[in-house]
Amino acid sequence: LNDTIKLFISEASKKGVKLELKDSAKKKVFFGDHDKLTQVFVNLIRNAIDAINSNGIIVVNSTIEKKQKWLITIEDNGVGIPRKKLDHIFDIYFTTKQNGTGLGLYISRKIVLAHNGSIIFSDGRFIGTKVSVQLPFDAQE
């Protein structure tokens, strides 16, 4: 997760977006497919950056829940996802981007589910969107 954040610091800064990591799970080790989970986080952070104009904020929060689950939330203050579109964001080929393929969230969800986790989108505490990824520590793909 830390490496993924580092990939986007420069891009976010150029766009005038603040990308912040709050990581209280630093010392915990999670066993899973590194490349596939990186793909999930790259996709989620990319979507957040795309949804924000300058002076935006993205907060990535990594915590431990009940010593059994790793919870990663990504909140942005972008345009948000309209309620009727929220029901379709994991559908294959569904996209709101002009040049999108509609595969990013579909594949991300499959990866998270393969790790016995969950991924949920909701309205964020800001104006934008909040996505929560929950992964059990005993999950291995």
ChimeraX commands (.cxc) that place a marker at each C-alpha (Angstrom):
marker #1 position 0.00,0.00,0.00 radius 0.5
marker #1 position 2.83,2.40,0.86 radius 0.5
marker #1 position 4.55,1.67,-2.46 radius 0.5
marker #1 position 1.31,2.26,-4.34 radius 0.5
marker #1 position 0.83,5.63,-2.64 radius 0.5
marker #1 position 4.37,6.61,-3.64 radius 0.5
marker #1 position 3.53,5.87,-7.30 radius 0.5
marker #1 position 0.86,8.58,-7.26 radius 0.5
marker #1 position 2.40,11.34,-5.10 radius 0.5
marker #1 position 3.91,13.22,-8.05 radius 0.5
marker #1 position 0.84,12.85,-10.28 radius 0.5
marker #1 position -1.50,13.97,-7.51 radius 0.5
marker #1 position 0.72,16.95,-6.69 radius 0.5
marker #1 position 0.82,18.07,-10.33 radius 0.5
marker #1 position -2.97,18.04,-10.35 radius 0.5
marker #1 position -3.13,20.01,-7.10 radius 0.5
marker #1 position -4.47,17.02,-5.16 radius 0.5
marker #1 position -3.30,16.16,-1.66 radius 0.5
marker #1 position -2.76,12.41,-1.20 radius 0.5
marker #1 position -2.51,11.44,2.46 radius 0.5
marker #1 position -1.83,8.05,4.07 radius 0.5
marker #1 position -2.87,7.32,7.63 radius 0.5
marker #1 position -1.36,3.92,8.39 radius 0.5
marker #1 position -1.91,2.49,11.85 radius 0.5
marker #1 position -1.39,-1.05,10.46 radius 0.5
marker #1 position 2.32,-0.56,9.63 radius 0.5
marker #1 position 3.67,-3.40,11.72 radius 0.5
marker #1 position 1.13,-6.03,10.61 radius 0.5
marker #1 position 2.00,-8.51,7.86 radius 0.5
marker #1 position -0.66,-9.56,5.37 radius 0.5
marker #1 position -0.19,-12.62,3.17 radius 0.5
marker #1 position -1.75,-12.35,-0.26 radius 0.5
marker #1 position -0.88,-11.86,-3.90 radius 0.5
marker #1 position 1.23,-8.69,-3.83 radius 0.5
marker #1 position 0.85,-7.91,-7.53 radius 0.5
marker #1 position -2.90,-8.41,-7.61 radius 0.5
marker #1 position -3.52,-6.38,-4.46 radius 0.5
marker #1 position -1.28,-3.64,-5.86 radius 0.5
marker #1 position -3.48,-3.69,-8.97 radius 0.5
marker #1 position -6.54,-3.14,-6.74 radius 0.5
marker #1 position -5.00,-0.18,-4.91 radius 0.5
marker #1 position -3.60,1.36,-8.12 radius 0.5
marker #1 position -7.07,1.21,-9.66 radius 0.5
marker #1 position -8.83,2.68,-6.62 radius 0.5
marker #1 position -6.34,5.52,-6.16 radius 0.5
marker #1 position -6.31,6.25,-9.91 radius 0.5
marker #1 position -10.12,6.49,-9.87 radius 0.5
marker #1 position -9.99,8.87,-6.90 radius 0.5
marker #1 position -7.44,11.13,-8.61 radius 0.5
marker #1 position -9.51,11.12,-11.80 radius 0.5
marker #1 position -12.62,12.17,-9.84 radius 0.5
marker #1 position -10.99,15.23,-8.29 radius 0.5
marker #1 position -10.23,18.72,-9.52 radius 0.5
marker #1 position -7.40,20.83,-8.14 radius 0.5
marker #1 position -7.39,21.42,-4.39 radius 0.5
marker #1 position -8.77,17.93,-3.87 radius 0.5
marker #1 position -8.00,15.59,-1.01 radius 0.5
marker #1 position -7.62,11.82,-0.99 radius 0.5
marker #1 position -7.19,10.12,2.37 radius 0.5
marker #1 position -6.04,6.49,2.45 radius 0.5
marker #1 position -6.52,4.93,5.87 radius 0.5
marker #1 position -5.08,1.53,6.81 radius 0.5
marker #1 position -6.20,0.03,10.11 radius 0.5
marker #1 position -6.63,-3.28,11.89 radius 0.5
marker #1 position -10.12,-4.38,12.92 radius 0.5
marker #1 position -10.52,-6.75,15.85 radius 0.5
marker #1 position -6.98,-8.08,15.24 radius 0.5
marker #1 position -8.37,-10.19,12.38 radius 0.5
marker #1 position -8.99,-7.88,9.43 radius 0.5
marker #1 position -7.08,-5.27,7.51 radius 0.5
marker #1 position -9.33,-2.35,6.60 radius 0.5
marker #1 position -8.24,0.06,3.90 radius 0.5
marker #1 position -10.46,3.05,3.14 radius 0.5
marker #1 position -9.92,5.52,0.35 radius 0.5
marker #1 position -11.95,8.73,0.61 radius 0.5
marker #1 position -11.94,11.59,-1.85 radius 0.5
marker #1 position -13.74,14.88,-2.13 radius 0.5
marker #1 position -14.40,14.53,-5.85 radius 0.5
marker #1 position -17.69,14.55,-7.70 radius 0.5
marker #1 position -18.95,11.36,-6.07 radius 0.5
marker #1 position -20.91,8.56,-7.72 radius 0.5
marker #1 position -24.62,9.08,-8.36 radius 0.5
marker #1 position -26.74,6.62,-6.39 radius 0.5
marker #1 position -28.20,4.90,-9.48 radius 0.5
marker #1 position -24.70,4.36,-10.92 radius 0.5
marker #1 position -23.37,3.07,-7.60 radius 0.5
marker #1 position -25.40,-0.12,-8.09 radius 0.5
marker #1 position -23.53,-0.90,-11.33 radius 0.5
marker #1 position -19.91,0.01,-10.62 radius 0.5
marker #1 position -18.80,-3.63,-10.38 radius 0.5
marker #1 position -20.61,-4.67,-13.56 radius 0.5
marker #1 position -18.26,-5.71,-16.33 radius 0.5
marker #1 position -17.80,-2.98,-18.97 radius 0.5
marker #1 position -19.66,-0.38,-16.89 radius 0.5
marker #1 position -17.76,2.91,-16.91 radius 0.5
marker #1 position -18.37,6.59,-16.31 radius 0.5
marker #1 position -15.08,7.61,-17.94 radius 0.5
marker #1 position -14.92,8.74,-21.54 radius 0.5
marker #1 position -11.95,6.45,-22.25 radius 0.5
marker #1 position -12.67,3.81,-19.62 radius 0.5
marker #1 position -12.94,0.09,-20.29 radius 0.5
marker #1 position -15.27,-0.82,-17.43 radius 0.5
marker #1 position -12.86,-3.51,-16.27 radius 0.5
marker #1 position -10.98,-1.84,-13.39 radius 0.5
marker #1 position -13.55,-2.20,-10.61 radius 0.5
marker #1 position -14.84,-5.49,-11.99 radius 0.5
marker #1 position -11.35,-7.02,-11.79 radius 0.5
marker #1 position -10.56,-5.31,-8.47 radius 0.5
marker #1 position -13.66,-6.85,-6.90 radius 0.5
marker #1 position -12.71,-10.31,-8.20 radius 0.5
marker #1 position -9.23,-9.96,-6.68 radius 0.5
marker #1 position -10.57,-8.83,-3.29 radius 0.5
marker #1 position -13.14,-11.66,-3.25 radius 0.5
marker #1 position -10.39,-14.18,-4.15 radius 0.5
marker #1 position -8.64,-13.02,-0.95 radius 0.5
marker #1 position -11.85,-13.67,1.04 radius 0.5
marker #1 position -12.35,-9.94,1.45 radius 0.5
marker #1 position -14.99,-7.36,0.64 radius 0.5
marker #1 position -15.08,-4.06,-1.23 radius 0.5
marker #1 position -17.83,-1.50,-0.67 radius 0.5
marker #1 position -18.43,1.94,-2.15 radius 0.5
marker #1 position -20.43,4.60,-0.34 radius 0.5
marker #1 position -20.74,8.33,0.02 radius 0.5
marker #1 position -17.65,9.69,1.71 radius 0.5
marker #1 position -17.48,11.88,4.78 radius 0.5
marker #1 position -16.45,14.65,2.39 radius 0.5
marker #1 position -18.50,15.37,-0.71 radius 0.5
marker #1 position -17.02,12.57,-2.80 radius 0.5
marker #1 position -16.70,8.83,-2.51 radius 0.5
marker #1 position -15.49,6.34,0.06 radius 0.5
marker #1 position -14.36,2.84,-0.81 radius 0.5
marker #1 position -13.66,0.28,1.91 radius 0.5
marker #1 position -11.59,-2.83,1.30 radius 0.5
marker #1 position -11.59,-5.39,4.07 radius 0.5
marker #1 position -9.18,-8.33,4.00 radius 0.5
marker #1 position -8.80,-11.12,6.57 radius 0.5
marker #1 position -5.26,-11.76,7.77 radius 0.5
marker #1 position -5.46,-15.46,7.02 radius 0.5
marker #1 position -6.40,-14.80,3.39 radius 0.5
marker #1 position -4.11,-16.22,0.75 radius 0.5
marker #1 position -4.97,-16.52,-2.91 radius 0.5
marker link #1:1,2 radius 0.2
marker link #1:2,3 radius 0.2
marker link #1:3,4 radius 0.2
marker link #1:4,5 radius 0.2
marker link #1:5,6 radius 0.2
marker link #1:6,7 radius 0.2
marker link #1:7,8 radius 0.2
marker link #1:8,9 radius 0.2
marker link #1:9,10 radius 0.2
marker link #1:10,11 radius 0.2
marker link #1:11,12 radius 0.2
marker link #1:12,13 radius 0.2
marker link #1:13,14 radius 0.2
marker link #1:14,15 radius 0.2
marker link #1:15,16 radius 0.2
marker link #1:16,17 radius 0.2
marker link #1:17,18 radius 0.2
marker link #1:18,19 radius 0.2
marker link #1:19,20 radius 0.2
marker link #1:20,21 radius 0.2
marker link #1:21,22 radius 0.2
marker link #1:22,23 radius 0.2
marker link #1:23,24 radius 0.2
marker link #1:24,25 radius 0.2
marker link #1:25,26 radius 0.2
marker link #1:26,27 radius 0.2
marker link #1:27,28 radius 0.2
marker link #1:28,29 radius 0.2
marker link #1:29,30 radius 0.2
marker link #1:30,31 radius 0.2
marker link #1:31,32 radius 0.2
marker link #1:32,33 radius 0.2
marker link #1:33,34 radius 0.2
marker link #1:34,35 radius 0.2
marker link #1:35,36 radius 0.2
marker link #1:36,37 radius 0.2
marker link #1:37,38 radius 0.2
marker link #1:38,39 radius 0.2
marker link #1:39,40 radius 0.2
marker link #1:40,41 radius 0.2
marker link #1:41,42 radius 0.2
marker link #1:42,43 radius 0.2
marker link #1:43,44 radius 0.2
marker link #1:44,45 radius 0.2
marker link #1:45,46 radius 0.2
marker link #1:46,47 radius 0.2
marker link #1:47,48 radius 0.2
marker link #1:48,49 radius 0.2
marker link #1:49,50 radius 0.2
marker link #1:50,51 radius 0.2
marker link #1:51,52 radius 0.2
marker link #1:52,53 radius 0.2
marker link #1:53,54 radius 0.2
marker link #1:54,55 radius 0.2
marker link #1:55,56 radius 0.2
marker link #1:56,57 radius 0.2
marker link #1:57,58 radius 0.2
marker link #1:58,59 radius 0.2
marker link #1:59,60 radius 0.2
marker link #1:60,61 radius 0.2
marker link #1:61,62 radius 0.2
marker link #1:62,63 radius 0.2
marker link #1:63,64 radius 0.2
marker link #1:64,65 radius 0.2
marker link #1:65,66 radius 0.2
marker link #1:66,67 radius 0.2
marker link #1:67,68 radius 0.2
marker link #1:68,69 radius 0.2
marker link #1:69,70 radius 0.2
marker link #1:70,71 radius 0.2
marker link #1:71,72 radius 0.2
marker link #1:72,73 radius 0.2
marker link #1:73,74 radius 0.2
marker link #1:74,75 radius 0.2
marker link #1:75,76 radius 0.2
marker link #1:76,77 radius 0.2
marker link #1:77,78 radius 0.2
marker link #1:78,79 radius 0.2
marker link #1:79,80 radius 0.2
marker link #1:80,81 radius 0.2
marker link #1:81,82 radius 0.2
marker link #1:82,83 radius 0.2
marker link #1:83,84 radius 0.2
marker link #1:84,85 radius 0.2
marker link #1:85,86 radius 0.2
marker link #1:86,87 radius 0.2
marker link #1:87,88 radius 0.2
marker link #1:88,89 radius 0.2
marker link #1:89,90 radius 0.2
marker link #1:90,91 radius 0.2
marker link #1:91,92 radius 0.2
marker link #1:92,93 radius 0.2
marker link #1:93,94 radius 0.2
marker link #1:94,95 radius 0.2
marker link #1:95,96 radius 0.2
marker link #1:96,97 radius 0.2
marker link #1:97,98 radius 0.2
marker link #1:98,99 radius 0.2
marker link #1:99,100 radius 0.2
marker link #1:100,101 radius 0.2
marker link #1:101,102 radius 0.2
marker link #1:102,103 radius 0.2
marker link #1:103,104 radius 0.2
marker link #1:104,105 radius 0.2
marker link #1:105,106 radius 0.2
marker link #1:106,107 radius 0.2
marker link #1:107,108 radius 0.2
marker link #1:108,109 radius 0.2
marker link #1:109,110 radius 0.2
marker link #1:110,111 radius 0.2
marker link #1:111,112 radius 0.2
marker link #1:112,113 radius 0.2
marker link #1:113,114 radius 0.2
marker link #1:114,115 radius 0.2
marker link #1:115,116 radius 0.2
marker link #1:116,117 radius 0.2
marker link #1:117,118 radius 0.2
marker link #1:118,119 radius 0.2
marker link #1:119,120 radius 0.2
marker link #1:120,121 radius 0.2
marker link #1:121,122 radius 0.2
marker link #1:122,123 radius 0.2
marker link #1:123,124 radius 0.2
marker link #1:124,125 radius 0.2
marker link #1:125,126 radius 0.2
marker link #1:126,127 radius 0.2
marker link #1:127,128 radius 0.2
marker link #1:128,129 radius 0.2
marker link #1:129,130 radius 0.2
marker link #1:130,131 radius 0.2
marker link #1:131,132 radius 0.2
marker link #1:132,133 radius 0.2
marker link #1:133,134 radius 0.2
marker link #1:134,135 radius 0.2
marker link #1:135,136 radius 0.2
marker link #1:136,137 radius 0.2
marker link #1:137,138 radius 0.2
marker link #1:138,139 radius 0.2
marker link #1:139,140 radius 0.2
marker link #1:140,141 radius 0.2
view
